[in-house]
């Protein structure tokens, strides 16, 4: 029976921790590396509800994208958000392996998966200051900006998207899953020579600058731009550990859309 350490070795080989950005917290964050594993739950976030879901499913290991412990914890109690999740993991002896910016940057990780789901070909790294996160690729055929925004929403199963309608048809697309809407990432995308940028959490001042530049931008949400990577992880782990049960958490984006 494989152990937590075996999963850590495979995941480290797939998304090495040296790819993480400075200050990130990745790897085995909770649990015993010698614990035998029969059931694994995959999730973007180890929320208190996800920790309880894993406990009820009998999982010995949770693999997540976002770290369950990011900043130092001053206490671990059920009254706080992170404390509640960690308390449940400890009570049920559930280990937690978290891969954050290293999974963003890894070949086959968050952004390569996002590019694949959007049907991009000729995918390559974008010069983003050395982070190695952004990807650029080419659509099978060009689309009007509004049609492309709808296409992204459909491919990512979004409830809705925010978008800037650029000044030219979309064929070349740069992607950054998660919070790629800040100044640095957005300017790297603009400099990449793309027709459209797919990301999340686009800052208002940044949107003004990108709109002036005539770039189509689709803000499809943090959850929906990263969630596809869980199927990539399930495929990886199922091939390496065929006797282990692998499930994806029912966790979803907690934000709702109210349309007027």
Backbone torsions as a table, in degrees:
resi	resn	phi	psi	omega
1	UNK	NA	128.7	-178.9
2	UNK	-66.5	156.9	179.4
3	UNK	-109.9	168.0	177.1
4	UNK	-54.9	-40.0	-178.8
5	UNK	-62.7	-31.5	177.7
6	UNK	-66.7	-41.2	176.9
7	UNK	-65.7	-39.7	178.8
8	UNK	-61.4	-41.2	179.5
9	UNK	-63.1	-43.7	-179.4
10	UNK	-66.1	-44.6	-178.7
11	UNK	-69.0	-34.2	176.3
12	UNK	-66.9	-35.5	176.2
13	UNK	-68.1	-31.8	-179.4
14	UNK	-79.8	-45.3	-178.3
15	UNK	-132.3	79.3	-174.7
16	UNK	-56.3	141.6	-176.9
17	UNK	-64.7	-21.1	179.1
18	UNK	-68.2	-13.1	176.9
19	UNK	-79.1	-11.9	-176.3
20	UNK	-66.2	153.6	175.8
21	UNK	-78.0	156.7	-178.0
22	UNK	-57.9	133.1	178.8
23	UNK	88.8	-5.7	179.7
24	UNK	-75.9	159.5	-179.0
25	UNK	-125.4	107.8	-174.5
26	UNK	-133.2	166.9	178.3
27	UNK	105.7	-154.9	177.7
28	UNK	-80.9	106.1	-175.3
29	UNK	-99.0	-22.1	178.6
30	UNK	-143.0	139.2	168.2
31	UNK	108.0	175.8	-174.4
32	UNK	-96.7	119.9	179.8
33	UNK	-63.7	-18.9	-179.2
34	UNK	-89.3	-1.6	-178.8
35	UNK	-66.5	130.9	176.0
36	UNK	-72.7	145.8	-173.4
37	UNK	-122.7	124.5	173.7
38	UNK	-114.0	-28.2	-177.2
39	UNK	-134.0	134.5	-179.5
40	UNK	-126.5	138.2	172.6
41	UNK	-112.7	134.8	178.1
42	UNK	-106.8	138.9	-176.8
43	UNK	-159.0	156.1	171.4
44	UNK	-74.6	-38.4	-173.2
45	UNK	-133.3	137.6	172.6
46	UNK	-95.6	81.9	175.3
47	UNK	-80.0	167.8	173.8
48	UNK	-55.6	-38.9	179.3
49	UNK	-67.1	-38.5	178.6
50	UNK	-68.2	-39.9	176.8
51	UNK	-59.7	-41.9	177.5
52	UNK	-67.1	-39.0	176.7
53	UNK	-59.8	-42.7	178.6
54	UNK	-65.0	-40.5	178.8
55	UNK	-63.3	-44.2	180.0
56	UNK	-67.3	-27.6	178.1
57	UNK	-82.7	-6.7	-179.7
58	UNK	76.3	23.9	-179.3
59	UNK	-74.0	141.7	172.6
60	UNK	-96.6	-12.5	-175.8
61	UNK	-145.8	137.4	169.8
62	UNK	-117.1	130.1	175.0
63	UNK	-110.0	122.5	-176.9
64	UNK	-129.3	162.5	174.9
65	UNK	-84.9	-53.8	-178.6
66	UNK	-83.5	136.0	-177.2
67	UNK	-64.7	133.6	176.2
68	UNK	-71.4	-25.4	172.3
69	UNK	-125.0	110.2	-179.8
70	UNK	-107.4	-56.4	174.1
71	UNK	-96.2	154.3	179.0
72	UNK	-55.2	136.1	179.0
73	UNK	-89.8	127.4	177.1
74	UNK	-83.0	-18.2	176.6
75	UNK	-158.2	157.9	175.5
76	UNK	-126.2	97.2	-179.3
77	UNK	-136.7	157.4	179.2
78	UNK	-67.3	-7.7	-176.5
79	UNK	-81.4	-20.8	-179.2
80	UNK	-103.2	159.2	-176.5
81	UNK	-59.3	-59.3	-179.3
82	UNK	-68.5	-37.1	180.0
83	UNK	-61.6	-38.9	179.2
84	UNK	-63.6	-43.3	179.7
85	UNK	-65.4	-47.6	-178.5
86	UNK	-64.7	-39.6	178.3
87	UNK	-58.8	-45.5	179.2
88	UNK	-63.7	-42.4	178.0
89	UNK	-59.8	-45.1	-178.5
90	UNK	-67.6	-41.6	-179.5
91	UNK	-59.9	-34.3	-176.0
92	UNK	-105.0	10.5	177.9
93	UNK	55.3	42.6	178.8
94	UNK	-97.4	125.2	177.4
95	UNK	-82.7	156.6	178.5
96	UNK	-132.6	118.8	172.5
97	UNK	-108.8	126.0	-175.4
98	UNK	-122.3	131.8	179.6
99	UNK	-127.5	110.8	-171.6
100	UNK	-106.7	-102.7	-177.4
101	UNK	-66.9	-22.1	173.4
102	UNK	-67.0	-33.3	176.5
103	UNK	-75.8	-30.2	173.7
104	UNK	-60.7	-42.5	-173.0
105	UNK	-86.8	-22.4	-172.5
106	UNK	-63.9	145.4	171.9
107	UNK	-62.4	125.5	-176.5
108	UNK	84.2	4.2	-178.3
109	UNK	-86.5	-147.7	-172.3
110	UNK	-55.0	-49.4	-171.2
111	UNK	-82.9	-32.4	171.5
112	UNK	-65.6	-38.8	177.0
113	UNK	-64.6	-43.3	178.7
114	UNK	-60.1	-44.0	178.4
115	UNK	-61.4	-41.2	-179.5
116	UNK	-66.0	-44.1	-179.3
117	UNK	-63.2	-31.5	178.1
118	UNK	-83.1	2.2	175.0
119	UNK	76.7	24.0	-178.6
120	UNK	-81.3	143.6	173.9
121	UNK	-117.2	173.4	-179.9
122	UNK	52.5	43.5	-175.2
123	UNK	-74.4	134.4	-179.5
124	UNK	-143.7	161.7	176.6
125	UNK	-69.0	148.3	174.6
126	UNK	-105.3	141.9	174.9
127	UNK	-70.1	101.2	-177.7
128	UNK	-120.7	38.2	177.4
129	UNK	80.5	17.6	176.5
130	UNK	97.0	-3.8	-179.4
131	UNK	-71.7	-30.2	178.4
132	UNK	70.8	28.5	-173.5
133	UNK	-101.0	-49.0	-174.6
134	UNK	-67.9	147.6	176.8
135	UNK	-128.6	150.5	176.6
136	UNK	-129.0	138.8	179.0
137	UNK	-151.4	-176.3	-172.4
138	UNK	-123.4	131.9	175.7
139	UNK	-71.7	155.7	176.2
140	UNK	-59.6	-32.3	177.1
141	UNK	-153.3	154.5	-178.4
142	UNK	-73.1	154.1	-178.8
143	UNK	-134.1	150.6	168.1
144	UNK	-62.4	149.3	-176.3
145	UNK	-52.5	-45.7	-178.2
146	UNK	-66.2	-37.1	177.2
147	UNK	-66.2	-38.0	178.7
148	UNK	-65.3	-41.5	178.4
149	UNK	-59.6	-42.7	177.6
150	UNK	-65.3	-39.6	178.8
151	UNK	-60.1	-45.5	178.7
152	UNK	-60.3	-46.8	179.4
153	UNK	-59.3	-39.1	179.2
154	UNK	-69.8	-43.0	-178.1
155	UNK	-66.8	-30.1	-177.6
156	UNK	-100.6	5.0	178.9
157	UNK	57.3	42.8	179.2
158	UNK	-80.5	153.3	172.4
159	UNK	-80.7	-18.7	179.1
160	UNK	178.0	162.3	176.9
161	UNK	-134.5	155.0	168.1
162	UNK	-100.0	142.8	179.3
163	UNK	-152.7	154.5	168.8
164	UNK	-102.6	132.4	179.9
165	UNK	-90.6	106.1	-177.2
166	UNK	-72.0	-177.9	-172.0
167	UNK	-100.0	4.0	-178.7
168	UNK	-143.6	159.9	176.0
169	UNK	-60.8	155.0	-176.2
170	UNK	-101.1	123.5	173.1
171	UNK	-133.5	-46.2	179.1
172	UNK	-96.4	128.1	-172.0
173	UNK	-128.1	133.8	171.3
174	UNK	-107.6	140.4	-177.1
175	UNK	-128.1	149.0	171.6
176	UNK	-149.8	103.9	179.8
177	UNK	-66.2	145.8	178.8
178	UNK	81.8	-148.4	-170.5
179	UNK	-80.7	69.5	179.1
180	UNK	-100.3	16.6	-175.4
181	UNK	-94.7	12.6	175.9
182	UNK	-82.5	175.2	-174.4
183	UNK	-60.5	-46.9	-173.4
184	UNK	-64.7	-50.6	-179.4
185	UNK	-65.8	-41.3	-178.0
186	UNK	-64.9	-39.6	179.3
187	UNK	-70.0	-33.1	174.8
188	UNK	-65.0	-40.0	177.4
189	UNK	-64.3	-44.9	179.8
190	UNK	-61.0	-40.6	-179.0
191	UNK	-71.9	-15.6	-177.0
192	UNK	-73.8	-9.1	179.2
193	UNK	80.3	21.9	-179.1
194	UNK	-82.9	165.7	173.5
195	UNK	-92.0	-23.9	-177.1
196	UNK	-148.3	151.7	179.3
197	UNK	-126.4	124.1	178.5
198	UNK	-109.3	123.4	-177.3
199	UNK	-162.1	-153.7	178.1
200	UNK	-150.4	164.2	175.2
201	UNK	56.7	48.8	178.7
202	UNK	-72.3	122.4	-179.7
203	UNK	-71.0	145.9	-176.9
204	UNK	-58.4	-49.4	179.1
205	UNK	-61.2	-33.8	177.9
206	UNK	-66.5	-39.4	-179.8
207	UNK	-62.5	-35.3	178.4
208	UNK	-64.5	-41.5	-179.6
209	UNK	-68.4	-42.3	179.8
210	UNK	-68.4	-35.4	177.8
211	UNK	-65.1	-41.6	177.9
212	UNK	-61.7	-34.1	-179.6
213	UNK	-77.5	-9.0	178.4
214	UNK	79.9	17.8	-178.7
215	UNK	-85.5	135.1	169.9
216	UNK	-75.5	130.5	179.5
217	UNK	-129.5	131.4	176.4
218	UNK	-117.9	114.2	175.3
219	UNK	-95.7	99.1	-174.0
220	UNK	-97.0	4.8	177.2
221	UNK	94.9	144.2	-178.0
222	UNK	-59.3	-50.1	-176.9
223	UNK	-60.7	-49.6	-170.9
224	UNK	-73.1	-25.3	177.8
225	UNK	-81.2	-16.6	179.7
226	UNK	-106.6	-27.3	-173.4
227	UNK	-56.0	-33.9	-179.6
228	UNK	-58.5	-23.5	-177.6
229	UNK	-64.9	-20.9	-179.5
230	UNK	-63.5	-34.7	176.8
231	UNK	-69.7	-33.5	175.0
232	UNK	-64.5	-41.0	178.0
233	UNK	-67.4	-39.2	178.8
234	UNK	-63.1	-40.8	178.5
235	UNK	-64.1	-42.5	179.0
236	UNK	-60.9	-50.2	-174.5
237	UNK	-74.1	-32.8	178.5
238	UNK	-66.8	-33.1	177.6
239	UNK	-70.5	-34.7	-177.5
240	UNK	-87.6	-27.4	-177.1
241	UNK	-131.6	70.5	-172.6
242	UNK	-63.9	-20.6	-178.4
243	UNK	-90.9	0.8	-176.5
244	UNK	-99.7	137.5	176.8
245	UNK	-77.7	126.2	-179.7
246	UNK	-120.6	123.2	178.7
247	UNK	-128.7	151.6	174.9
248	UNK	-99.9	131.4	-179.4
249	UNK	-58.0	151.6	175.2
250	UNK	-79.6	1.0	178.6
251	UNK	-52.8	135.8	-178.9
252	UNK	-133.7	170.1	176.5
253	UNK	-60.7	122.2	-178.1
254	UNK	-75.4	-15.6	-179.9
255	UNK	-74.2	138.0	179.0
256	UNK	-108.9	162.6	177.1
257	UNK	-112.9	129.5	174.9
258	UNK	-114.3	111.8	-175.2
259	UNK	-95.7	140.4	-179.6
260	UNK	-113.8	NA	NA
